[in-house]
Amino acid sequence: MTDFENAPNVGDLSPENKERVNSMAREIMEPALQAALAEGVKKAPEVEVVSALASAYSAFLIEILGRKAASSFMRGQADHIVSREDVDVTDGEK
């Protein structure tokens, strides 16, 4: 049984609080990912570490949202990355 089995249906999610999302990204997620990536590059080339990160993230989204919603979410993230090319994604600064 996973931690997310009882997660809300994606259609039931409330609108995001962007300030809280960005704060969690900066203070919790980014440091944890940096530590994991640093550990990964000790064991494999960077391209493989990035691929492992993407695979883990995809599996996480599928577990929470389901395949179709995860795919849609990732497309939205890709659009967001392109739209923010010259701006830091988590704090809006150049």
Sequence and secondary structure as in RCSB ss.txt:
>XXXX:A:sequence
MTDFENAPNVGDLSPENKERVNSMAREIMEPALQAALAEGVKKAPEVEVVSALASAYSAFLIEILGRKAASSFMR
GQADHIVSREDVDVTDGEK
>XXXX:A:secstr
  TTTT   GGG     HHHHHHHIIIIIHHHHHHHHHHHTTTS HHHHHHHHHHHHHHHHHHHH HHHHHHHHH
HHHHHHHHTTTS TTT   
